[in-house]
């Protein structure tokens, strides 16, 4: 077993980690807005829910992506009618150069007109270059020293002591690896049999058949569950048919993955 010093790593403190994007319409017209912004300036600070780092085996090239917490489409600073209609769940994903915005409406296929861009519609997966869409983007990922919990008993005891827990899952493919790091929001714990099981998300589920430069457009949202160190099950959000002519975004596809799971306490 590792010594205490060997089992320590730098892990994100998700409670203090944020991505902030800045829109200033006096400098450039908005390209992601579905309504006229009430004010010319807004800084949207969003808590980070997951970090996914992709490493290419052949080159060692590394790229990190952050997933922002889900919120709703809104008008900021108005005196009434804050929520846009139709309303959507809004989830942002960022690399250091690109963005993808996921907007989820009542059913798949719904979209809205982009403000100031006559005739153009906003897809539910809008992506592009950060420099074309925002006046500024800042990722503040606060890393702290954390201890890896090496046994089921340690994990259960940390859970029942209400200690902050972070999961790190490493998935290997033929040409790259993906390291997913996220806060464990829900943990099951059994102190009689020393069994634990995560149930947390959303996380970024990558398409590892893609190259790093094309990775951002292939991400899906998923929840992750594991109760041991060497495999995990993901339930992935995908368009799901509910009637003959209506499908919705729903967590409906289960994928079991051989991987390395680690649990850390801050």
N, C-alpha and C positions, 0 to 999 in steps of 0.2 A: 504494500500500500504506500502511496505517496506520503512524504512528510508534509506537515502543515504548510511549510513555505513553498514546496513544489506544487501543491494543489491550489495555489492562489493565482488568479488571473485578473486582467483588466476586463471589466464587463460594463456595459452601459447601465447607467442609473436612469431607467426610463421615466421615472417620476419627474426628472429634471432635464429631460432631453426633448428638444423641439425643432421643428422646421418652420421657418418664417418666410413667406413670400410677400413681396411688396409690389403693389400696383399703383402707378402714378400716371393718371391719364393726361396730365399736363406735359409729360415727357413722351408718351407713346399711347396710341389707342389700344384698348384692351382687346385681346384675341381669344380670351376664354370666358367672357362674360355673356350671360344669357339675358341680361337686362341692363338698362342704363344705370351706371353706378351713381348713387345719391351724392357722393362726394368724390373729389378728384384723387384722394389718397387713401389707401388702406394697407395696413400690415396685418396679415393673417398668420397668427402663431398657432401651430397645431402640434399636439403631443405626438411623439414617435411611438408607433406600435410594434415595429419590427425592423430589423436590419438584416439584409441579405447580401452576403459578399460572395462573388463568383471569382474563382481562380482558374485560369487556363493552364492545363498541365504542360503543354509544349513550350509556352513562352513565359509562364509565371505571371502573366498579366492579370491584374486584379481590379475589380470594379465593385463598388458598394452601392446598394440601393436602399432607400428608406421608405417606409410605409407610414403615412400620417393617419391619425385617428379619424374615424368616420364622423361626419357632421352632416348638416342639411343645407340645401341651397337657400340663400337668404339675401335680404337687402339690409345693408349695415347703416345704422344711425337714423333710420326713419322713425316717425312718430306713430305709425301703425302699419299693418300689412307687411310684417317682416318676412314671412315665408313666401317664397315664389310659388307660383302655380302654373303648370304642374310642378310639384315638389319632387326633389330627388335626394337620395343618399349621395354624399360626395366623399370620395376617398382619393387623396393624392399620392403619387409615387414619384420619387425623384432620384436621379443619379447626379453626378456632378455637372453634367451637361444637358440632360434631357428630363422631360417630365411626361407623366401620363396621368390624366384625370379620369377616374371612373365615376360615372353618374348612373344611378339605378333608379328608374321610374317604376310605376305600378306594373308595367309589363315590358318585355323586350321589344325593341323597335321604336319606342317613343323617343322623340328628340325635340329640341327647341331651336329657334333661330338665334344665331349669334348676333349680339348687339353690334351695330355699326358695320355689319358685313352683309349687305343686302343679298338675299338669296342663298346665303350659306347657312347650313344647319350644323348644330353641334352634335357629334356622335357621342354614344355613351362611353367610348374609349377614345378620348382626345389626347394626342401626343404630339410632341414637337420639341424644339430647342428652348431651353430656359431663357437664353438671351433674347429670343423673339417674343416671349410672352410676359416677362416680368422685369420690373425696374431693378429688382434685387432678389436674391434668394440666399438664405443663411441656414445652414444645418448646424445646430448646437447639440452634439452628441457628447454628453458628459460621461466619462468613463471613471470608474472607481475600482479599488481593489476588492475582489470577491473571493470567497473560498468555495472550491468545488466540494460538493457533498458526495462521498465515495460509496455510500451504502444506502440501501432502502431504509434502514433504521434511521440514519442521519437525516434523510429527506423527510421521513414522517415526523420526526421530532422537530425539525425546523418548521415544518408546515404547522404543527399544532402549537408552536411557540410564536406564531404570527410573524415570522421573519420574512422579509422580501426575498422572493425567489425569481431567478432568471434561468431560462432554458437555452441551451445551445445545441443545435442539431446539425450534423455534418453529413451531407449526401454526396456520394461519389458517382461520377459517370465516366465513360471512356475517355472523354477529352477535357473534363473540368470537374470542379467540386463546388458545392454551394454550402455556405455556412449561414444558418438561420439563427438569429438571436432575438428573443422576445421575452417580455415579462410573463411570468406564470400567473394568470389572473384567477384561474380556477384550478385547485388541486384537491384530489381525493386522497384521504389518508386513513390507514387502518393500523392502529398501534397494537392490535392483538396478533396479527399475522405479518406485520411489517410490509404492507403493500401500499404503494402509492400509484396514482395515475393522473397525469395532466389532462386538462381539457381546456384548451386556451387558443385564442386567436382574436381577430384574423391575423394570419401571417402571409408572407409572399411565397407562393408556390411557383418555382421556376420551371421553365421548359429547357432542360439541359441539352436538348438537341440543337439549340440556337447558339450562335456566336455571342460573345460579350457585347459587341456593338449593337446587336439586335435583341438583347435580352429583355429590355424594359417592356416592349410591346407584347411579350409572351407570358407575363406574369398573370396568375389567377389568385384570387383570395381563397384562403383555406383555414380550417381549424386543425390543430394538431393534438394527438393524444398518444402518450407512451407510458409504459409502466416498467420499462427495463432500459438497458443501455444500447441495445443493438438493433432495434427496429421501432418504427412509428407508423401510425395510421393517420392519414390526412383525409378530411372530407372537403371536397373542392367545390367552390361555387361556379356554376355553369348555367347557361340557359336550359330551363327544364320545362318540358311540355306539361301543361295542366289541363288543357282542353284541346280539341282538334285544331284550333287556330290561335291559341294564346299560350305563350311561354313566358316564364318569369326567371329572374336570377335566383337560384336556390342552391344551397349546399347539398348536392345530390350524388356526387361521384366519390366513392371511397377508393383510396390508393394506399396500399401497404408498401413501405419503403425500408430496405435494409440501410442502416445508417448508424451513426454514433450519437447518442444522446447524453448530454451532461446537464446537471442541475447545480446552480451556484446560489449562494446566499450572500447578500451584500452586508 
